[in-house]
Amino acid sequence: MQAVALWRITLGVGGLVGSLVMGGFFARLQG
């Protein structure tokens, strides 16, 4: 059960960081 919670937290953090990186990338593309 703990492994599932850790996996969900990892996916959540990964998604948050990924969205921030993609947002910064598109912002840089648009100048």
CORGI-V970526 format. One record per helix or strand. SS is the DSSP state (H for helix, E for strand). FROM is the first residue (numbers start at 0). TO is the last residue. If there is no record, write none. Layout:
SS_FROM_TO ; SS_FROM_TO
//
This chain:
H_1_29
//
